[in-house]
Amino acid sequence: MPSVHYTVLYHSSGSNDAYKPVITINLSGKSVTVPYAEEGSALGVYKYEDIEPGILKALYDEETRGKLKVARNKFVREWAGEPDGQASQRIVNLMKEMIAASTKPVPNQG
């Protein structure tokens, strides 16, 4: 997404893939499934009147942009693993492990 300057999202797991500042808007007051803002990888906006200032902060405040970048890199590694191009292989290996574990005989409890 080279032409993207920032990302605003509702509920997306791909937001941090943009490697640009991310803004989450949660006007509902409800808890979120993935804590982007809570863990610092996105700028959280919780009131309507804070939407525009949040966008401007994500675009132009270099301190905020730096903090978001550091937190985003940490967040991606903690939630998705190392971005090393091996995610598909890790998923295949995990599936094989899960299949192997589910086909093992259960010991007789009698």
BABASE-614252 format. One line per field, with one value per residue (C-alpha): residue number from 1; residue in three letters; chain; x, y, z. Coordinates in steps of 0.001 Angstrom, whole numbers, always signed. Each point is the difference from the previous one (the first is absolute). Example, Ala and Ser with C-alpha at 12.3 -4.5 7.8 and 13.67 -1.06 7.14 Angstrom:
<pts>
nr: c(1:2)
rest: c(ALA:SER)
kette: c(A:A)
x: c(+12300:+1370)
y: c(-4500:+3440)
z: c(+7800:-660)
</pts>
This chain:
<pts>
nr: c(1:2:3:4:5:6:7:8:9:10:11:12:13:14:15:16:17:18:19:20:21:22:23:24:25:26:27:28:29:30:31:32:33:34:35:36:37:38:39:40:41:42:43:44:45:46:47:48:49:50:51:52:53:54:55:56:57:58:59:60:61:62:63:64:65:66:67:68:69:70:71:72:73:74:75:76:77:78:79:80:81:82:83:84:85:86:87:88:89:90:91:92:93:94:95:96:97:98:99:100:101:102:103:104:105:106:107:108:109:110)
rest: c(MET:PRO:SER:VAL:HIS:TYR:THR:VAL:LEU:TYR:HIS:SER:SER:GLY:SER:ASN:ASP:ALA:TYR:LYS:PRO:VAL:ILE:THR:ILE:ASN:LEU:SER:GLY:LYS:SER:VAL:THR:VAL:PRO:TYR:ALA:GLU:GLU:GLY:SER:ALA:LEU:GLY:VAL:TYR:LYS:TYR:GLU:ASP:ILE:GLU:PRO:GLY:ILE:LEU:LYS:ALA:LEU:TYR:ASP:GLU:GLU:THR:ARG:GLY:LYS:LEU:LYS:VAL:ALA:ARG:ASN:LYS:PHE:VAL:ARG:GLU:TRP:ALA:GLY:GLU:PRO:ASP:GLY:GLN:ALA:SER:GLN:ARG:ILE:VAL:ASN:LEU:MET:LYS:GLU:MET:ILE:ALA:ALA:SER:THR:LYS:PRO:VAL:PRO:ASN:GLN:GLY)
kette: c(A:A:A:A:A:A:A:A:A:A:A:A:A:A:A:A:A:A:A:A:A:A:A:A:A:A:A:A:A:A:A:A:A:A:A:A:A:A:A:A:A:A:A:A:A:A:A:A:A:A:A:A:A:A:A:A:A:A:A:A:A:A:A:A:A:A:A:A:A:A:A:A:A:A:A:A:A:A:A:A:A:A:A:A:A:A:A:A:A:A:A:A:A:A:A:A:A:A:A:A:A:A:A:A:A:A:A:A:A:A)
x: c(+0:+2641:-2481:-1815:+833:-1939:-2604:-3318:-1626:-3040:+914:+2841:+2920:+1888:+380:+3548:+1008:-240:+3111:-1499:-1628:-3246:-2969:-2681:-3360:-2173:-2974:-2008:+1711:+122:+3165:+1972:+1100:+3528:+1510:+1882:-371:+175:+3430:+1176:+201:-2881:-1281:-3343:-2871:-2998:-1971:-1393:+1638:+3417:-94:+1454:+2658:+930:+500:+2093:+2089:+614:+985:+2149:+1134:+3416:+183:-3341:+1005:+3257:-1734:-2598:+2724:+1909:-3186:-1274:+3187:-290:-3722:+433:+2632:-2049:-3280:+1119:+3550:+3182:-653:+2499:-2076:-393:-3518:-1579:+2540:-618:-3750:+498:+2264:-2526:-2811:+2078:+700:-3687:-1027:+2617:-1120:-3670:+632:+1942:-1910:-1452:+1144:-2696:-1354:-1700)
y: c(+0:+2555:+2798:-380:+2668:-1545:-2714:+357:-3274:-1467:-3632:-1254:-2263:+1441:+3517:-382:-1455:+3528:+1004:+3472:+1677:-1739:+1658:-2079:+1662:-1512:+2207:-2907:-253:-3784:-2017:-956:-3400:+1002:+2710:+2072:+3324:-1550:-1437:+3192:-1193:+2271:+3360:-564:+2434:-394:+3233:+1448:+3382:-1695:-1567:+2948:+834:-3705:-101:+3170:-1390:-3255:+1921:+2789:-617:-1614:-1139:-1807:-1510:-1284:-1557:-1644:-1453:-1551:-1395:-1256:-2007:-1546:-647:-1780:-2325:-774:-598:-1427:-1218:+1047:+1589:-2298:-1433:-3323:+492:-2523:-2652:+649:-387:-3274:-1313:+985:-1713:-3170:+81:+491:-2855:-2304:+880:-601:-3468:-1396:-2674:+1098:-2188:-2226:+1680:-3197)
z: c(+0:-962:-756:+3333:+2583:+2889:+592:+1798:+898:+1600:+518:-2157:+631:-2958:+1288:+1234:-3370:-1406:+1959:+228:+2997:+936:+1671:+1662:+517:+2693:+782:+1443:+3361:-450:+416:-3094:-1227:-952:+2224:-2578:+1819:+3443:-837:-1690:-3601:-998:+1093:+1734:-496:+2296:-504:-3218:+553:+278:-3480:-1916:+2632:+81:-3756:+84:+2860:-1878:-3125:+1386:+3592:-412:+3633:-324:-3335:+1513:+2989:-2247:-2220:+2909:+1565:-3379:-589:+3465:-436:-3335:+1462:+3114:-1821:-3353:+477:-1676:-3434:-1689:-2837:+1808:+1408:-2376:+968:+3702:-544:-1898:+2769:+2668:-1915:-290:+3743:+787:-2310:+1496:+3537:-814:-1480:+2954:+1902:+3311:+2938:+1500:+3131:+1187)
</pts>
